Amino acid sequence: MDKERLIIYQMFPRIFSNVTTDPKPWGTLEENGSGKLNDLTPKALRSIKELGVNCIWLTGVIEHATKTDFTAYGIPKDNPNVVKGEAGSPYAIKDYYDVDPALAVDVPNRMGEFESCVKRIHKEGMKVIIDFVPNHTARVYHSDAAPAGVKDFGVDDDITMGFAPGNNYYYIPFQQFSPEVPLDAEGDTPYVEFPAKATGNDCFTAFCGRYDWYETVKLNYGHDYGDWSDHFEPVPDTWIKMLAILRFWASKGVDGFRCDMCFMVPLAFWHWAIPQVKKDYKDVMFIGEIYDVGQYRPFLDYGFFDYLYDKVNLYDTLVDIEIHNHSAARLTGAWQTVDGIGDSMLNFLENHDEVRFGSREYAGNPANVVPSLVTSAMISRGPFMIYYGQELGESAYDNEGFAGDNNRSTIFDYWSYDTLRRWWNNGKPSLKNLTAQEKWLRGMYQKVLTLCNEEPALREGGFFDLMYVNLRHEGFNPHRHFAFLRYTDESVLLIVVNFDNVEADVNVVIPRLAFEMAGLHESDVVADDILCGRSVFVRLVPDQGSSVHLNPKDAVVLRIK
């Protein structure tokens, strides 16, 4: 097999294997419990791998601020007034060199448990990526696990300066931090910050709102937001500290980093840092979270990222088709937007920031996923990702506490989900406790994800969009149907999806140009639908329609050569 496509399973270990059957909203660690890294046994990992997964993204590994008291283990207690939720945000990092103690069975050996987990994942033939959070830290940062000689962020800052090239943080001099949330509502000690630091979502005021990232503070990479000047020579101290952190985790055996909000950090930093990491760890990959298509190419070409989220392009287009009745013909514009870099786009339908596909805010029914899943996974040779529980139809109907009933799975609370518990089966993953729909859905994800690498046309083949010849063709509704080819010299797949709620006999025209590029010949064929395991008669004539029957919210993947 040539180079595998990356198929990522994003997992939140705190919740993934938690077996608490009746979690309490706003519950503490003692009340609701937490999944552990040790739970990722060979059996559990093999069950994930069976889905077609070859990479696990462990989300929330690095130690972050929390309301849980771990002082018995020598870990400083966080002020609860600047922590979101009982468990805390995994993106409010309090120690870049340590592991979240809630994920450990033996807290003093938490790094050892992480290292063992990485080894187990590797032994099962999968890669491991973790979050790198470069843009912000928790409001109070202190490392008790850093190597000797490593200074904490901010210890040498000149706090009288709003901006100074050598500072790690930005300050609002002579003003006390006074957000829209009370700083004395919890615990015995009000939170006091003077002078105030800039908040992580580029909020350069002491008076941030309740919907700002008030639990975090913005890191200074040498860019002055006052006059938009850059101060990158000499190399800023924050750059040097962050490079050391990347090298530290690469030395632990991780295969890559999902770089949180990478566009909020100067592109010059990535241009400087990534090649240095790759010099010592040549196969380590960098995946960037980014929300501006205009920055895609610079971050790939100049920033040296391997892959980028394609959220605001393909993902948002699929959301609009599913929810807002937008035309499926818009998918042509989505792939054209990233033409030439499509193989570097990470596609997905769910992650920790987005609503669950089956939620009330999105599709309302996880079984409606097939057309979006097939399109997103098969439109390119790039990586594809699913979020834990997505394969079971987890639809985020719980009100967990801080997260609220927001159609997302919480990242702030200690929690457990019924769908995952029934599959987890107390550490012996099984389908026996799943509903018929959940079994079917998991099987569909397994089929699609496995095909992405087993089928050469999907793994390494070319792409031909059939929409331009079918926009005004009788028997094809371009607003509800999407069709394309994936092909190699030996194999051609005709992929047709139906976003509609009614079945349809779709008449698909394949132009002569596509026949020539894919090496097709005029013929009558009995094609295998490799998605569903049935046979379909297809008449292949250039520039004439071939009829394909599609059920509501369905797709066919026909091997026609």
VEXDREN-2710 file (C-alpha; in Angstrom, 1 decimal):
% VEXDREN-2710
k/r/px/py/pz
1/MET/0.0/0.0/0.0
2/ASP/1.2/3.5/-0.8
3/LYS/1.2/6.2/1.8
4/GLU/-1.9/5.8/4.0
5/ARG/-4.5/8.6/4.3
6/LEU/-4.7/9.8/7.9
7/ILE/-7.9/8.7/9.6
8/ILE/-8.1/10.4/13.0
9/TYR/-10.2/9.5/16.0
10/GLN/-10.4/12.5/18.3
11/MET/-10.9/11.3/21.9
12/PHE/-11.5/13.1/25.1
13/PRO/-10.0/10.6/27.6
14/ARG/-11.6/12.3/30.6
15/ILE/-15.0/11.3/29.3
16/PHE/-14.3/8.5/26.8
17/SER/-14.1/5.7/29.3
18/ASN/-15.9/7.2/32.2
19/VAL/-18.5/4.6/33.5
20/THR/-20.4/6.8/36.0
21/THR/-24.0/5.8/35.1
22/ASP/-25.8/8.9/36.6
23/PRO/-23.4/11.9/36.4
24/LYS/-24.5/15.0/38.3
25/PRO/-24.6/18.4/36.5
26/TRP/-21.8/20.5/37.8
27/GLY/-20.5/17.3/39.5
28/THR/-17.0/17.2/41.0
29/LEU/-14.3/14.6/40.2
30/GLU/-15.3/12.7/43.3
31/GLU/-19.0/12.7/42.2
32/ASN/-18.7/12.1/38.5
33/GLY/-15.4/10.4/38.1
34/SER/-13.0/10.6/35.1
35/GLY/-11.8/8.3/32.4
36/LYS/-8.1/7.4/32.6
37/LEU/-5.3/6.9/30.1
38/ASN/-4.8/3.4/31.5
39/ASP/-8.3/2.6/30.2
40/LEU/-6.9/2.6/26.7
41/THR/-6.1/-1.1/26.8
42/PRO/-5.0/-3.1/23.7
43/LYS/-8.6/-4.4/23.4
44/ALA/-10.1/-0.9/23.5
45/LEU/-7.5/0.4/21.0
46/ARG/-8.1/-2.5/18.6
47/SER/-11.8/-1.7/18.6
48/ILE/-11.1/1.8/17.6
49/LYS/-8.7/0.7/14.9
50/GLU/-11.3/-1.6/13.5
51/LEU/-13.2/1.5/12.4
52/GLY/-10.4/2.2/9.9
53/VAL/-8.6/4.6/12.3
54/ASN/-4.8/4.9/12.1
55/CYS/-4.3/7.9/14.4
56/ILE/-5.7/8.9/17.8
57/TRP/-5.9/12.5/18.9
58/LEU/-5.7/12.6/22.7
59/THR/-7.5/15.8/23.6
60/GLY/-6.9/17.5/27.0
61/VAL/-3.7/15.7/28.0
62/ILE/-1.6/18.6/29.1
63/GLU/-2.2/19.9/32.6
64/HIS/-4.8/22.7/32.7
65/ALA/-6.5/24.8/35.3
66/THR/-9.2/23.0/37.3
67/LYS/-11.4/23.4/40.3
68/THR/-10.3/20.0/41.5
69/ASP/-7.9/20.1/44.4
70/PHE/-4.7/18.1/43.7
71/THR/-2.6/19.9/46.4
72/ALA/-2.0/16.5/48.1
73/TYR/0.2/15.7/45.1
74/GLY/2.1/18.9/45.2
75/ILE/0.1/20.6/42.5
76/PRO/-0.9/24.2/43.3
77/LYS/-4.6/24.8/43.6
78/ASP/-6.2/27.1/41.0
79/ASN/-8.5/30.0/41.9
80/PRO/-12.0/28.7/40.9
81/ASN/-13.2/32.1/39.9
82/VAL/-11.2/32.0/36.7
83/VAL/-11.9/28.3/35.8
84/LYS/-14.7/27.3/33.5
85/GLY/-16.5/24.3/34.8
86/GLU/-15.5/21.8/37.5
87/ALA/-12.9/20.1/35.3
88/GLY/-11.7/23.2/33.6
89/SER/-11.0/24.0/30.0
90/PRO/-8.3/21.8/28.4
91/TYR/-7.1/24.9/26.6
92/ALA/-6.3/26.9/29.8
93/ILE/-2.8/25.4/30.2
94/LYS/-1.2/25.8/33.6
95/ASP/1.8/23.6/33.0
96/TYR/3.0/22.8/29.5
97/TYR/5.3/20.1/30.9
98/ASP/2.8/18.0/32.8
99/VAL/-0.2/15.7/32.3
100/ASP/-3.7/16.4/33.6
101/PRO/-3.8/14.5/36.9
102/ALA/-7.4/13.6/36.5
103/LEU/-6.4/11.2/33.7
104/ALA/-4.0/9.2/36.0
105/VAL/-4.7/6.2/38.2
106/ASP/-1.5/6.9/40.1
107/VAL/-1.2/10.7/40.0
108/PRO/2.5/10.9/40.9
109/ASN/3.2/8.6/37.9
110/ARG/0.9/10.5/35.5
111/MET/3.7/11.2/32.9
112/GLY/4.6/7.5/33.0
113/GLU/1.0/6.5/32.4
114/PHE/0.9/8.9/29.4
115/GLU/4.1/7.4/28.0
116/SER/2.8/3.9/28.4
117/CYS/-0.4/4.9/26.7
118/VAL/1.5/6.2/23.7
119/LYS/3.5/2.9/23.5
120/ARG/0.2/0.9/23.5
121/ILE/-1.2/3.0/20.7
122/HIS/1.9/2.6/18.7
123/LYS/1.9/-1.2/19.3
124/GLU/-1.5/-1.4/17.8
125/GLY/-0.2/0.3/14.6
126/MET/-1.7/3.8/15.2
127/LYS/-0.2/7.2/15.6
128/VAL/-0.7/9.7/18.5
129/ILE/-1.3/13.4/18.3
130/ILE/-1.9/15.8/21.2
131/ASP/-2.9/19.5/21.4
132/PHE/-0.3/22.2/21.3
133/VAL/-1.9/25.4/22.7
134/PRO/0.4/28.2/21.6
135/ASN/-1.8/31.3/21.8
136/HIS/-2.7/31.5/25.5
137/THR/-2.2/30.0/29.0
138/ALA/-4.3/29.8/32.1
139/ARG/-4.5/33.1/34.0
140/VAL/-2.0/31.7/36.5
141/TYR/0.8/29.7/34.9
142/HIS/3.4/27.7/36.9
143/SER/5.2/24.6/35.9
144/ASP/6.3/22.2/38.7
145/ALA/7.5/19.6/36.1
146/ALA/9.6/21.6/33.7
147/PRO/13.2/20.5/33.1
148/ALA/15.9/22.3/35.1
149/GLY/16.6/25.8/34.0
150/VAL/13.2/26.4/32.3
151/LYS/11.6/29.6/33.5
152/ASP/7.8/30.0/33.7
153/PHE/6.1/32.4/31.3
154/GLY/6.0/35.9/32.6
155/VAL/8.6/35.7/35.4
156/ASP/10.9/38.2/33.8
157/ASP/8.2/40.4/32.2
158/ASP/8.2/44.2/32.7
159/ILE/4.7/44.5/33.9
160/THR/4.7/48.3/33.5
161/MET/4.7/47.9/29.7
162/GLY/1.5/47.1/27.7
163/PHE/3.9/45.6/25.1
164/ALA/7.6/44.8/25.3
165/PRO/9.4/42.6/22.9
166/GLY/10.9/40.5/25.7
167/ASN/7.7/40.0/27.6
168/ASN/5.7/36.7/27.5
169/TYR/2.4/38.4/28.1
170/TYR/0.5/41.6/27.2
171/TYR/-0.5/43.9/30.0
172/ILE/-3.0/46.7/30.7
173/PRO/-0.8/48.8/32.9
174/PHE/-2.3/50.3/36.1
175/GLN/-5.6/48.6/35.7
176/GLN/-7.0/45.6/37.7
177/PHE/-8.5/42.7/35.9
178/SER/-12.3/43.3/36.1
179/PRO/-14.2/40.9/33.8
180/GLU/-18.0/40.7/33.5
181/VAL/-17.9/37.6/35.8
182/PRO/-17.5/37.8/39.6
183/LEU/-14.1/37.1/40.9
184/ASP/-15.2/36.3/44.4
185/ALA/-18.1/34.0/43.9
186/GLU/-16.3/30.8/44.7
187/GLY/-13.8/29.6/47.2
188/ASP/-12.2/31.6/50.1
189/THR/-10.0/33.9/48.0
190/PRO/-11.1/36.4/45.4
191/TYR/-9.0/36.3/42.2
192/VAL/-6.9/39.5/41.9
193/GLU/-4.8/40.3/38.9
194/PHE/-2.9/43.6/38.8
195/PRO/-2.0/44.8/36.3
196/ALA/-4.5/43.0/34.1
197/LYS/-3.2/40.8/31.4
198/ALA/-4.8/40.7/27.9
199/THR/-7.3/37.8/27.5
200/GLY/-6.7/34.9/25.2
201/ASN/-9.2/35.9/22.5
202/ASP/-7.3/39.1/21.7
203/CYS/-9.2/41.1/24.3
204/PHE/-6.9/43.9/25.2
205/THR/-8.9/45.4/28.0
206/ALA/-9.2/44.7/31.7
207/PHE/-13.0/44.5/31.3
208/CYS/-13.6/41.4/29.2
209/GLY/-17.1/39.9/28.9
210/ARG/-18.5/36.6/30.2
211/TYR/-18.3/35.1/26.7
212/ASP/-14.6/36.1/26.3
213/TRP/-12.0/33.5/27.1
214/TYR/-11.6/35.1/30.5
215/GLU/-9.9/31.9/31.9
216/THR/-6.9/32.5/29.6
217/VAL/-4.2/35.1/29.0
218/LYS/-2.7/36.0/25.6
219/LEU/0.9/35.1/24.9
220/ASN/3.2/37.7/23.3
221/TYR/5.2/36.5/20.3
222/GLY/6.7/39.9/19.5
223/HIS/3.7/41.4/17.7
224/ASP/2.7/44.8/19.0
225/TYR/-1.1/45.1/18.6
226/GLY/-0.9/48.8/19.4
227/ASP/0.9/49.8/16.2
228/TRP/0.9/46.4/14.4
229/SER/4.7/46.3/14.3
230/ASP/6.7/43.0/14.6
231/HIS/9.7/42.5/16.8
232/PHE/11.1/39.2/15.8
233/GLU/14.8/39.9/16.1
234/PRO/16.3/38.9/18.4
235/VAL/14.1/35.8/18.6
236/PRO/11.4/36.5/21.2
237/ASP/11.6/34.6/24.5
238/THR/8.1/33.2/23.9
239/TRP/9.3/31.5/20.7
240/ILE/12.3/29.9/22.5
241/LYS/10.0/28.6/25.3
242/MET/7.5/27.2/22.9
243/LEU/10.1/25.4/20.7
244/ALA/11.4/23.7/23.9
245/ILE/7.8/22.6/24.7
246/LEU/7.3/21.1/21.2
247/ARG/10.6/19.2/21.4
248/PHE/9.7/18.0/24.9
249/TRP/6.5/16.3/23.8
250/ALA/8.1/15.0/20.5
251/SER/10.7/13.3/22.7
252/LYS/7.8/11.5/24.5
253/GLY/6.9/9.7/21.2
254/VAL/3.9/11.7/20.0
255/ASP/3.6/11.7/16.2
256/GLY/2.1/15.2/15.8
257/PHE/0.4/18.2/17.2
258/ARG/-3.0/19.7/16.6
259/CYS/-2.1/23.4/16.9
260/ASP/-4.9/25.3/18.6
261/MET/-5.9/28.6/17.0
262/CYS/-2.6/28.6/15.1
263/PHE/-3.6/31.7/13.1
264/MET/-3.6/33.8/16.3
265/VAL/0.2/33.3/16.5
266/PRO/2.5/35.1/14.0
267/LEU/3.1/33.0/10.9
268/ALA/6.8/33.8/11.3
269/PHE/6.9/31.7/14.4
270/TRP/5.7/28.6/12.6
271/HIS/8.2/29.2/9.8
272/TRP/10.9/29.3/12.4
273/ALA/9.8/26.6/14.8
274/ILE/8.4/23.7/12.7
275/PRO/11.5/23.0/10.6
276/GLN/13.6/22.9/13.8
277/VAL/11.3/20.3/15.4
278/LYS/11.3/18.3/12.1
279/LYS/15.1/18.4/12.0
280/ASP/15.2/16.3/15.1
281/TYR/11.8/14.5/14.7
282/LYS/11.4/14.3/10.9
283/ASP/8.1/12.5/10.9
284/VAL/6.3/14.7/13.4
285/MET/3.2/16.3/11.8
286/PHE/1.6/19.7/12.4
287/ILE/-2.1/20.2/12.0
288/GLY/-3.4/23.7/12.2
289/GLU/-6.8/24.9/13.4
290/ILE/-7.5/27.8/11.1
291/TYR/-10.6/29.7/10.1
292/ASP/-9.6/31.9/7.1
293/VAL/-9.2/30.3/3.7
294/GLY/-7.1/33.3/2.7
295/GLN/-4.4/32.0/5.1
296/TYR/-4.5/28.4/4.0
297/ARG/-1.7/28.6/1.5
298/PRO/0.6/30.8/3.5
299/PHE/0.3/28.5/6.5
300/LEU/1.1/25.5/4.3
301/ASP/3.8/27.0/2.2
302/TYR/5.6/29.4/4.5
303/GLY/4.4/28.1/7.8
304/PHE/5.3/24.5/7.0
305/PHE/2.1/22.9/8.3
306/ASP/1.3/19.5/7.1
307/TYR/-2.5/19.8/7.3
308/LEU/-5.1/22.4/8.1
309/TYR/-8.7/22.3/9.3
310/ASP/-11.1/23.0/6.4
311/LYS/-13.9/24.2/8.7
312/VAL/-15.0/27.5/7.0
313/ASN/-15.0/25.9/3.5
314/LEU/-16.2/22.3/3.2
315/TYR/-17.6/21.8/6.7
316/ASP/-19.6/25.0/6.6
317/THR/-20.9/24.2/3.1
318/LEU/-22.1/20.7/4.3
319/VAL/-23.8/22.3/7.3
320/ASP/-25.6/24.8/5.0
321/ILE/-26.8/22.0/2.7
322/GLU/-28.1/19.9/5.6
323/ILE/-29.6/22.7/7.8
324/HIS/-30.4/25.6/5.5
325/ASN/-31.4/23.9/2.3
326/HIS/-28.5/25.4/0.4
327/SER/-27.7/23.8/-3.0
328/ALA/-25.4/20.8/-3.2
329/ALA/-23.9/22.5/-6.2
330/ARG/-22.0/24.7/-3.8
331/LEU/-19.7/21.7/-3.1
332/THR/-18.0/22.4/-6.4
333/GLY/-17.0/25.8/-5.2
334/ALA/-15.7/24.2/-1.9
335/TRP/-13.2/21.9/-3.6
336/GLN/-12.2/24.6/-6.1
337/THR/-11.4/26.9/-3.2
338/VAL/-8.7/24.5/-2.1
339/ASP/-7.7/23.1/-5.5
340/GLY/-4.1/22.2/-5.4
341/ILE/-4.0/21.9/-1.6
342/GLY/-7.0/19.7/-1.1
343/ASP/-4.7/16.8/0.1
344/SER/-3.6/19.0/2.9
345/MET/-7.1/19.7/4.2
346/LEU/-8.4/17.9/7.2
347/ASN/-12.1/17.2/6.7
348/PHE/-14.5/16.4/9.5
349/LEU/-18.2/16.5/10.5
350/GLU/-17.7/16.8/14.3
351/ASN/-15.1/18.0/16.8
352/HIS/-15.1/19.5/20.3
353/ASP/-15.9/23.0/19.0
354/GLU/-18.8/22.0/16.8
355/VAL/-22.3/20.8/17.5
356/ARG/-22.8/17.0/17.2
357/PHE/-24.2/16.0/13.8
358/GLY/-27.2/14.3/15.3
359/SER/-28.0/17.2/17.7
360/ARG/-31.1/19.3/17.5
361/GLU/-29.1/22.2/16.1
362/TYR/-27.7/20.1/13.2
363/ALA/-29.3/17.1/11.5
364/GLY/-31.5/16.0/14.3
365/ASN/-30.9/12.4/13.4
366/PRO/-27.4/10.8/13.3
367/ALA/-28.6/8.3/10.7
368/ASN/-28.9/11.1/8.2
369/VAL/-25.1/11.4/8.0
370/VAL/-24.4/9.2/5.0
371/PRO/-24.3/11.9/2.2
372/SER/-22.2/14.3/4.3
373/LEU/-19.9/11.5/5.5
374/VAL/-19.3/10.0/2.0
375/THR/-18.7/13.5/0.5
376/SER/-16.4/14.7/3.3
377/ALA/-14.4/11.5/3.5
378/MET/-14.2/10.7/-0.2
379/ILE/-13.8/14.1/-2.0
380/SER/-10.1/14.2/-1.5
381/ARG/-7.0/12.3/-0.6
382/GLY/-6.5/14.3/2.6
383/PRO/-7.1/13.3/6.2
384/PHE/-10.5/12.7/7.7
385/MET/-11.5/12.8/11.4
386/ILE/-14.3/11.7/13.6
387/TYR/-15.1/12.7/17.2
388/TYR/-15.5/10.1/19.9
389/GLY/-19.0/8.8/20.0
390/GLN/-19.8/10.1/16.5
391/GLU/-19.8/6.6/15.2
392/LEU/-22.5/5.7/17.7
393/GLY/-24.7/8.7/17.0
394/GLU/-24.0/10.6/20.2
395/SER/-26.2/13.7/19.8
396/ALA/-25.3/15.8/22.9
397/TYR/-28.7/16.0/24.5
398/ASP/-27.3/16.2/28.1
399/ASN/-27.0/19.4/30.2
400/GLU/-23.6/18.6/31.8
401/GLY/-23.1/21.8/33.9
402/PHE/-20.9/24.7/32.7
403/ALA/-21.3/23.6/29.0
404/GLY/-25.1/23.7/29.3
405/ASP/-27.5/22.2/26.8
406/ASN/-25.6/23.5/23.7
407/ASN/-25.7/20.5/21.3
408/ARG/-22.0/19.9/22.0
409/SER/-20.2/17.4/24.2
410/THR/-18.7/19.2/27.1
411/ILE/-15.0/19.9/27.5
412/PHE/-15.4/21.7/30.8
413/ASP/-17.2/19.2/33.0
414/TYR/-16.7/15.7/34.4
415/TRP/-19.2/13.6/32.6
416/SER/-20.2/10.3/31.0
417/TYR/-22.4/9.5/28.0
418/ASP/-24.8/6.6/27.8
419/THR/-23.9/5.8/24.2
420/LEU/-20.2/5.4/25.0
421/ARG/-20.9/3.5/28.3
422/ARG/-22.9/0.9/26.5
423/TRP/-20.3/0.4/23.8
424/TRP/-17.4/0.6/26.4
425/ASN/-19.1/-2.3/28.4
426/ASN/-16.9/-1.8/31.5
427/GLY/-13.6/-1.9/29.5
428/LYS/-14.7/-4.8/27.2
429/PRO/-15.9/-2.9/24.1
430/SER/-18.8/-4.7/22.5
431/LEU/-21.7/-4.1/20.2
432/LYS/-24.1/-6.2/22.3
433/ASN/-25.6/-3.3/24.3
434/LEU/-26.1/-1.0/21.3
435/THR/-29.4/-0.3/19.6
436/ALA/-30.0/-1.5/16.0
437/GLN/-29.5/2.0/14.7
438/GLU/-26.2/2.4/16.6
439/LYS/-24.9/-0.9/15.3
440/TRP/-25.8/0.1/11.7
441/LEU/-24.3/3.5/12.1
442/ARG/-21.0/2.2/13.5
443/GLY/-20.9/-0.3/10.7
444/MET/-21.4/2.6/8.2
445/TYR/-18.6/4.6/9.7
446/GLN/-16.4/1.5/9.7
447/LYS/-17.1/0.9/6.0
448/VAL/-16.5/4.4/4.9
449/LEU/-13.3/4.9/6.9
450/THR/-11.9/1.6/5.9
451/LEU/-12.6/2.2/2.2
452/CYS/-10.6/5.4/2.4
453/ASN/-7.4/3.4/2.6
454/GLU/-8.4/0.0/1.2
455/GLU/-9.7/1.4/-2.1
456/PRO/-6.8/2.8/-4.2
457/ALA/-9.0/5.3/-6.0
458/LEU/-9.9/6.9/-2.6
459/ARG/-6.4/6.6/-1.2
460/GLU/-4.4/8.0/-4.1
461/GLY/-6.7/8.5/-7.1
462/GLY/-7.7/11.5/-9.1
463/PHE/-11.0/13.5/-8.7
464/PHE/-13.5/14.5/-11.3
465/ASP/-16.5/16.7/-10.4
466/LEU/-19.5/15.7/-12.5
467/MET/-21.7/18.6/-11.5
468/TYR/-20.9/20.9/-14.4
469/VAL/-22.5/18.5/-16.9
470/ASN/-25.5/17.7/-14.7
471/LEU/-26.6/21.2/-13.5
472/ARG/-29.3/21.4/-16.2
473/HIS/-29.7/17.7/-16.9
474/GLU/-33.2/16.1/-16.6
475/GLY/-33.3/13.5/-13.9
476/PHE/-30.5/15.2/-11.8
477/ASN/-31.3/17.7/-9.1
478/PRO/-28.1/19.6/-8.5
479/HIS/-29.5/21.2/-5.4
480/ARG/-30.0/17.9/-3.6
481/HIS/-27.6/15.5/-5.5
482/PHE/-23.8/15.6/-5.8
483/ALA/-21.8/13.3/-8.1
484/PHE/-18.1/12.8/-8.7
485/LEU/-15.5/10.2/-9.9
486/ARG/-12.4/9.0/-8.0
487/TYR/-10.1/7.0/-10.2
488/THR/-6.7/5.4/-10.8
489/ASP/-5.5/3.5/-13.9
490/GLU/-7.0/0.3/-12.6
491/SER/-10.1/1.4/-10.8
492/VAL/-12.9/4.0/-11.2
493/LEU/-15.5/4.8/-8.6
494/LEU/-18.7/6.7/-9.4
495/ILE/-19.9/8.3/-6.2
496/VAL/-23.4/9.8/-6.0
497/VAL/-25.0/11.2/-2.9
498/ASN/-28.6/12.2/-2.1
499/PHE/-29.1/15.0/0.5
500/ASP/-32.8/14.9/0.0
501/ASN/-35.4/13.3/2.3
502/VAL/-37.0/11.4/-0.6
503/GLU/-35.7/8.6/-2.7
504/ALA/-34.7/9.4/-6.3
505/ASP/-33.6/7.8/-9.5
506/VAL/-30.7/10.0/-10.4
507/ASN/-29.6/10.2/-14.0
508/VAL/-25.9/11.0/-14.0
509/VAL/-24.1/12.2/-17.1
510/ILE/-20.4/11.3/-17.4
511/PRO/-18.7/13.5/-20.0
512/ARG/-16.3/12.3/-22.7
513/LEU/-13.5/14.1/-21.0
514/ALA/-14.0/12.0/-17.8
515/PHE/-14.1/8.9/-19.9
516/GLU/-10.7/9.8/-21.3
517/MET/-9.1/10.9/-18.0
518/ALA/-10.4/7.8/-16.1
519/GLY/-9.8/5.3/-18.9
520/LEU/-13.5/4.4/-19.2
521/HIS/-15.0/2.7/-22.3
522/GLU/-18.6/2.7/-23.5
523/SER/-20.2/-0.4/-22.1
524/ASP/-22.9/-2.0/-20.0
525/VAL/-21.5/-3.0/-16.6
526/VAL/-22.7/-4.6/-13.4
527/ALA/-21.1/-2.3/-10.9
528/ASP/-20.4/-3.2/-7.3
529/ASP/-21.8/-0.7/-4.7
530/ILE/-18.8/-1.1/-2.3
531/LEU/-20.7/0.9/0.3
532/CYS/-23.6/-1.4/0.6
533/GLY/-22.4/-4.6/-1.0
534/ARG/-25.0/-4.8/-3.8
535/SER/-24.8/-4.9/-7.5
536/VAL/-26.1/-2.2/-9.8
537/PHE/-26.5/-2.2/-13.6
538/VAL/-25.0/0.9/-15.1
539/ARG/-24.9/1.9/-18.8
540/LEU/-21.7/3.8/-19.6
541/VAL/-22.1/6.1/-22.6
542/PRO/-20.2/9.4/-22.9
543/ASP/-22.4/12.4/-22.5
544/GLN/-25.5/10.3/-21.8
545/GLY/-27.2/9.6/-18.5
546/SER/-26.7/6.6/-16.3
547/SER/-29.5/5.9/-13.9
548/VAL/-28.8/5.2/-10.2
549/HIS/-31.4/4.7/-7.5
550/LEU/-30.8/6.4/-4.2
551/ASN/-32.7/6.1/-1.0
552/PRO/-33.3/9.2/1.1
553/LYS/-30.2/10.6/2.8
554/ASP/-28.1/8.0/1.1
555/ALA/-25.1/7.4/-1.2
556/VAL/-23.7/4.9/-3.6
557/VAL/-20.0/4.2/-4.3
558/LEU/-20.0/2.2/-7.6
559/ARG/-16.9/0.5/-8.9
560/ILE/-17.5/0.9/-12.6
561/LYS/-14.1/-0.2/-13.7
END
